[in-house]
Amino acid sequence: AAQIDLKLAARSKGTMPDDPCLWGISLRQLQHFRALVYAAGGFRNKDGSFRDLNMYDLCTEFVKPYTVGSGVSLAVLYNKHMPRKGRLANVFVSHSWGESFLSFVSYLESGVGGQTPLTLDDVAWICTFSVCQNQTPEQIAAAISSPMDSPFAQVLAKVDEVAVTFNESVSLYSRVWCVYEAFLALEWGKLVRALGLPPRWGDVTAAVRDLPEEEWDRVIHEFCGKYPINVQEAQASLESDRKNIMEELAGEEDQVNERVNCLRMWALTDIVNGQFQEMRTFKV
């Protein structure tokens, strides 16, 4: 990836592959793009202090400028030299645009605690990078007007695995697209791995610190019960998206809530087990 000149590649206009599964980006390419942003001063404010770019800022300031005029997404720009004009994704990554880009990549690289990260050979489908962000709002809205026919659902139907990336800044399941992605992944029997740190994760680790291991699951279940996820409260950037998705989930809200709460429990369980590995070893 380090040998790719994105600005040079963008000069030759291309087209997005018809199959959205070919809109994948490798972990190495994400690492390369992070290095480009760093070199461009993207992680520094004007006064030199650290700036923690979220995905909205990253898209506006780097993804769109790098791909403007190319006719393709950042992922396809990296891979349009491939025989199929793109790279086939094997992992769908569900994430929030309000999260830190640096944290997001670090979760994919190494996870937290006992979580299983991506490998350098994995090719991920990540909407910020996989979808052509220089489309007009009308073009994007048309592509996702029917959630089940959207690129998101098409890719979810074909990949074997889904990585759900939690973050401390935004409750992942306060965003309706993330709820919908999690529901489809579990409904279709995909292998799902939970990565990252859910909001208030520190409350859980603090609560189990002095407890025996057999009490940890109870604490995690009580925490998730105290702060339940409710799909009816989830929002979207476009009200039409929220309405369309809620129509597809009508009558299954309780099942959806149960499933996305399970994902948060999995993430917290891996965090706790990893954080207290030494404690468990000592007890044995």
N, C-alpha and C positions, 0 to 999 in steps of 0.2 A: 504493500500500500504506500510505503514511503516514496516510491518512485513515481507515483501518479501526480501529475500537475493538474489539479482540478480546474484552475482558471483556464488552462490551455484546452483541457477536455471540453469545457463548456462552450468554447468558440464554435464547435461543430454541432449544429442542432441535431437532436435525436428525437426519438419517440419512445414512449413508455411501452414495454412489452404488454401484450394483451392479457397474459396471465399474471395477476397480481402477486402470485407466489414467487415470481422472478424479481420482485422489488426488494430483495434481501440485502443486508449489509453485514459484513463479518465483524467480529470483535476487533480484529486487527485494524480494520478500516475505521471503526469508531475511535480507537486509540490514536490513529493517525489524525483524524479530524480534531480530536481534543488537543493534540500537539499544535495543529494549525491555529486553533483559537488562542491557545496560550501564546504562540509566537506573535500573533496579531494584537496582543495586549487585552484580550477579551476578559481576562480574569482580574483586571486592575481598574480601579476607579481613577479619575484624573489626578487625584491627590496621591496615588500610589498604593492606596489601601486595597485589600482583597475584595473582589467582587464575585459573588456566587451567582452566576447566571442560571436562571431557570430555563425551561424548554421554550417558553414563549419568547424570551429575550434572544435565546440562541437562534431560534428560527428567523426572527426579524433581522438580526444583525449579522448572521453568518450563513445559515442555510439558504435563505432566499437570495442574498447577493452572490453566493458561489454558484447558484444554479440558474440565475436569471438569464433568459434567452436560450437556454440549453434545451428546453422542452421536456426535461426529465427531472426526476427527484434526485436527491443527493446520493441515495443508494445506487440508483441506476447510473448516475454519472460516474461513480467509482467502477462500475462493472459493465458498462456498455460495450467494452472491447471483448467481452466473453462471447462464445459462440451463439448463445441464446439471447444476447443483448442485455443480460441481467444475471443475477445470481440467485439460485433457488434457495428459499428460506426453509429451514428445518425447525425453527423455534419462533413462535409468535410471542412478542413481548407486550404485555399490557402495562401501561404506565400513565401517570398524570403529568400534564404539561406544566403544572405549578411547581414541580419538584426541581431540585438542583441537578443540573447536567452532570457536574462532577461526581456527586453522590450516586446518581443513576449509573454512570459507567463503572464506578467502583463496585457497586452491588453486582453488576453483571460479571465483573472480573473476579471478585473474591467472595461475594456473599457476606453474611454476618453470622458469627457463631458456627452452628452446624449446618448452615445452608449450603446447597450445592450450586456453585456458579456455572456460567457458561465456559466452554472451552474455546481455545483459539480457532478451532475448526468449525465451531457453530456459526451458522448464518442466521441472523435475526431479522424479523419483520417488525419494524418500529415505526409507527405512523409519522412521527416528526421527520424521519429520514426516508421512509419508503414512499410516502405519498408526495406527489409533485406539489410543493407548497406555493409555487408561483401561478397556480390556476386562479381564476377569478372566484370570488365567493359563490357565485351562481353555479360554476362548474363543480365545485366541491360539494355544494348542497345537493346537486342533481345526482352525484355519484353515491351519496349516502342516504338519499331520500327513503329508500327501502332498506332498512337495516340488514335484513336477511340476504339481500342481493348485493350488499356493499362489499368493497374489497376486504374489509375486516373479516366479515363472515366467510367469504370465499377462501381466504387464507386459513382461517381457523378450521375450516372443514377438511383441509388437506394436510396440514402439519401434524406431526405426531406429538408435539410437546408445546406447552405454554409456560412462560415465565412471568409471574405476577410480581411486579416490583413496587413494594410499599415505600413510603417516604415519611419523614417527620413533619414536613411542612403542610401537606394537604392530605386529608383522609381520602384514600384511593377510591373508596366506594361512595364518596359524595359526588362523583362524576358518573353520569348515567352510562356513558359508553364503556367505562371500566366494569360496571356492574354487568352490562350486557355481554361483554367479552368473557367474563368469569363464568357467567351462567352457561353460555354456549360451550365453553371448554369442558365444564363438568358434565353437561347434558350429553355431549358427544363422546365422553369417555377419554378425553385427552390426558396424557401425563402432565400434571401441573406441579411446578416447583414455585415456592414462595421465597422471594428475595427481599432484602432491605429491612428497614425499621419502621413499623407502623407508629402512628402518633401515640404518645404516652407509653411507649415501650419501657421506658425507664421506671415507670410505676410498677410494672410487673417484676422486673429484675430486682428492684428494691424490696418488694414484698416477699420474694422467695429466698432472698440471700441467707437468712438464718433458719430456714425451714428444711426439714428432711426431704429428700428427693421425692418420696411418695406423696408429698403435699403439693408439688409443683403444678400438676395438671388441674387440681382443684382451684388454685389461685388463678391460673390462666382462664379457666371456664368462668369463674366469678367475674373477672375483669371484662371479658367479652359480653357477659350478661349485663354488666353495669353500663357499658357503653355499646349498645347494640347498633348494628348497621341497618338502616331502613331505606330500601330502594325507592320508596315514595318520596323521600326527601332529596334524592340525587338530582343534580343539575347538569345542564349542558350549555355550551357557548351559544348554541342556537336552540331556541324554544321548540322549533319544529323537530329537532333531533330527539329532545326529551319526550315530546308527545308521541312520535313514531315508535320509539323504543318501548315506552310504557304501554302502548297499545299491543305490542307483540308479547309483552310480559303479563298482560291482563289475566287475572285469575291465578297466577303463579307467584305472586309477590312473596308469600310466606316461604315458599320453597327457595326462591332466589335469596331472600334474606338469610336463610339457614345456611345456604351453600357459601355465600361470600363471607359469612362469619366464620365458617370452617377454615377458609383460606387464611384469615387473620390468625386463627388459633394455631395453624401449622407454622406460620412465620414466627409467632411468639415462642412456640415450643422449641423450634430450632435455635432461636436466639438464646433462650434460657439454657438449653442443653450445652450449647457451645460456650456461653459465658462461664458456666460452672463446671466445665469439664474436669478441672483440677479438683474441685470439691468431690465430684463423683469418684474420681480415681483414689482420693484419700480415704473415702468411706469404704471402698472395696478392700 
